[in-house]
Amino acid sequence: MSGEVSAGASGAFYGEGSVNLVRRLHESGMGRIALLIRHSAREFNRDVHDLVNPLTDEGRHHCRLFGAALPKQLSVRGYASPPERCMETAKIAIQSHAEAGGTGNKTRPVESLGVFYALDQIKMWKALGGSNGLGGFVTRWAAGDVPTDAMIPADDAAQLIARSTLARLRSGSETNHLDLCVTHDMTILMMRDRLLGEAAAEHSVEFLEALALYEDQGRVWMQSTVGGAVDISRVVK
């Protein structure tokens, strides 16, 4: 498709697939799109709580490239998990989108984009450490093989996030807007597994990789950057 971002033309960047997904949907007539997206590249300092780790300079650079490449016909609204790396991802992307000719609003923190599903983070991290990577942990979580006092059920978490995202998407009077909803890789991987049938054990989530949620012909759809659209209307009733 001629509208896609080309690595040869602009240089590859994290989120390239996410931008192309938004472009395809917008060009096919979708005026309102919510993009659930992982934050950009960040530090991995094990001496601090993981959620405190900030973006790297490289991560901020990729945020700027991502924002500049978004379709300028879409006004971007920013929502993010409260940790600073998520907030900063949205803020930089929207600023870059505006500097390139688009429009956007301020970013505000939203708890449903965070790790609200972790009832006991110490137990969660212990279970994660005993799993075969994040994909293995999400697989265990979905199967109910994680202590019930550590995590709310994965299906419940996926449905809550989908419903709250759709409610925000339906708000406002603009007919062409993108809700940029910055979250974490665990959230993206869990939703792909539970709502799209893309098994967590077989996938990973890159920085700025996303899921798109939108409405078409009276139905609610979700799509990853690698798979086809899935009707999730039953989940958001």
C-alpha positions in Angstrom: 0.0 0.0 0.0 1.4 3.4 -1.0 0.5 5.0 2.3 2.6 2.6 4.4 5.8 3.8 6.1 8.8 2.4 4.2 11.9 1.4 6.0 13.9 2.4 2.9 12.2 5.8 2.7 12.2 6.9 6.4 14.3 4.4 8.2 13.0 1.6 10.4 11.7 2.5 13.8 9.8 0.9 16.7 6.1 1.3 16.0 6.4 1.2 12.2 3.9 -1.7 12.1 1.6 0.2 14.4 1.6 3.3 12.2 0.9 1.2 9.1 -2.0 -0.5 10.9 -3.6 2.9 11.8 -3.1 4.1 8.2 -4.7 1.0 6.7 -7.7 1.3 9.0 -8.1 5.1 8.4 -7.8 4.7 4.6 -10.5 2.0 4.7 -12.9 4.5 6.4 -12.3 4.1 10.1 -12.6 7.5 11.7 -12.3 6.6 15.3 -9.5 4.2 16.3 -8.0 3.3 19.7 -4.5 2.1 19.7 -3.4 0.0 22.7 0.4 0.3 22.5 3.4 -0.7 24.4 5.6 2.2 25.6 8.9 2.9 23.8 12.4 1.6 24.6 13.3 1.9 28.2 16.0 1.3 30.8 16.3 -2.1 32.6 17.9 -1.1 35.9 17.3 -3.9 38.3 18.3 -1.8 41.3 14.9 0.1 41.2 11.3 -1.0 41.0 10.6 -2.1 37.4 7.9 0.5 36.9 10.3 3.3 37.8 12.6 2.6 34.8 12.3 5.5 32.4 12.6 5.7 28.6 16.1 5.8 27.0 17.2 8.5 24.7 16.7 6.0 21.9 13.2 5.4 23.1 12.4 9.0 23.0 13.8 9.2 19.4 11.5 6.4 18.3 8.5 8.2 19.9 9.2 11.2 17.8 9.5 9.1 14.6 6.3 7.3 15.5 4.3 10.5 16.2 5.6 12.2 13.0 4.4 9.3 10.9 0.8 9.1 12.2 -1.9 10.3 9.7 -2.3 14.0 10.2 -6.1 13.8 9.5 -6.5 12.2 12.9 -6.5 14.2 16.1 -4.7 12.3 18.8 -5.9 12.0 22.4 -3.4 10.7 24.9 -4.0 8.2 27.6 -1.3 6.2 29.5 -0.5 3.9 32.3 0.6 6.1 35.2 4.4 5.2 35.2 6.4 8.0 33.6 7.8 5.9 30.7 4.2 5.4 29.5 3.2 9.0 30.0 6.3 10.3 28.3 5.8 7.9 25.3 2.3 9.5 24.7 3.4 13.1 25.3 6.4 12.9 22.9 4.5 11.1 20.2 1.6 13.6 20.3 4.0 16.6 20.3 5.8 15.2 17.3 2.5 14.5 15.6 1.5 18.2 16.2 4.9 19.5 15.0 4.4 17.6 11.8 1.0 19.2 11.1 -1.4 17.2 13.2 -3.4 18.0 16.3 -3.5 16.4 19.7 -4.6 16.8 23.3 -2.8 16.5 26.6 -2.1 13.1 28.0 -3.7 11.9 31.2 -3.0 8.8 33.3 -5.5 6.0 33.2 -5.4 3.2 35.8 -7.0 0.6 33.4 -3.9 0.9 31.2 -1.6 0.0 34.2 -1.0 -3.2 36.0 -4.2 -3.1 38.0 -4.6 -6.8 37.4 -1.7 -7.6 39.7 -3.3 -8.0 43.2 0.1 -8.8 44.7 3.1 -7.7 42.7 5.6 -9.6 44.8 3.8 -12.9 44.1 3.3 -11.8 40.4 7.1 -11.3 40.0 7.8 -14.6 41.7 5.5 -16.5 39.4 7.0 -14.6 36.4 10.5 -15.6 37.5 9.4 -19.3 37.6 7.9 -19.2 34.1 9.4 -19.6 30.6 9.5 -15.9 29.9 6.7 -13.5 29.7 4.8 -15.6 27.2 5.0 -18.6 29.4 3.8 -16.5 32.4 0.8 -15.2 30.4 0.0 -18.8 29.3 0.0 -19.9 33.0 -2.1 -16.9 34.0 -4.7 -17.6 31.3 -4.8 -21.3 32.4 -5.4 -20.3 36.1 -2.0 -21.6 37.1 -1.1 -18.4 39.0 -2.2 -17.8 42.6 -5.7 -16.2 42.7 -4.5 -13.7 45.3 -1.7 -12.6 42.9 -3.7 -11.8 39.7 -7.2 -11.3 38.7 -8.3 -13.8 36.0 -6.8 -13.0 32.6 -10.2 -13.1 30.8 -11.6 -10.6 33.3 -8.6 -8.3 32.8 -8.9 -8.4 29.0 -12.6 -7.7 29.0 -12.2 -4.8 31.5 -9.5 -3.1 29.3 -11.5 -3.6 26.1 -14.7 -2.2 27.7 -13.0 0.9 29.2 -11.1 1.5 26.0 -14.2 1.4 23.9 -16.0 3.7 26.3 -13.3 6.3 25.9 -13.3 5.9 22.1 -17.0 6.6 22.0 -16.7 9.8 23.9 -16.2 13.3 22.4 -17.7 14.8 19.2 -14.8 14.5 16.8 -15.3 12.1 13.9 -11.6 11.6 13.1 -9.5 10.8 16.2 -7.0 8.4 17.4 -6.9 7.4 21.1 -3.2 6.7 21.9 -3.4 4.3 24.9 0.0 3.5 26.2 0.4 0.4 28.3 2.8 -2.5 29.0 3.9 -5.6 27.1 2.2 -7.9 29.5 -1.1 -6.2 28.8 -0.7 -6.4 25.0 0.4 -10.0 25.2 -2.5 -11.0 27.4 -5.1 -9.3 25.2 -3.7 -10.9 22.1 -3.9 -14.3 23.8 -7.3 -13.9 25.3 -9.2 -11.9 22.6 -7.4 -12.5 19.3 -6.3 -16.1 19.8 -2.7 -15.2 19.2 -1.0 -17.6 21.7 1.2 -15.7 24.2 3.8 -18.5 24.1 4.3 -18.0 20.4 4.6 -14.2 20.3 6.5 -11.3 21.9 5.7 -7.6 22.0 8.2 -5.1 20.7 8.4 -1.5 21.9 5.6 0.6 20.4 3.8 -2.5 19.1 0.0 -2.1 19.2 -3.5 -3.5 19.0 -6.2 -1.4 17.3 -9.8 -1.3 18.5 -12.5 0.2 16.4 -16.2 -0.1 15.4 -17.5 -1.0 12.0 -21.0 -1.9 10.8 -22.3 -2.1 14.3 -19.6 -4.5 15.5 -16.5 -4.0 17.7 -13.2 -5.2 16.2 -9.7 -5.7 17.4 -6.6 -6.3 15.3 -2.9 -6.8 16.0 -0.1 -5.7 13.6 0.3 -9.3 12.5 -3.2 -10.8 12.3 -6.6 -10.2 10.9 -9.5 -8.4 12.5 -11.4 -10.2 15.2 -15.0 -9.4 16.2 -14.9 -8.9 20.0 -18.5 -7.5 20.3 -19.4 -10.2 22.8 -16.6 -9.1 25.2 -17.7 -5.4 25.4 -21.5 -5.9 25.8 
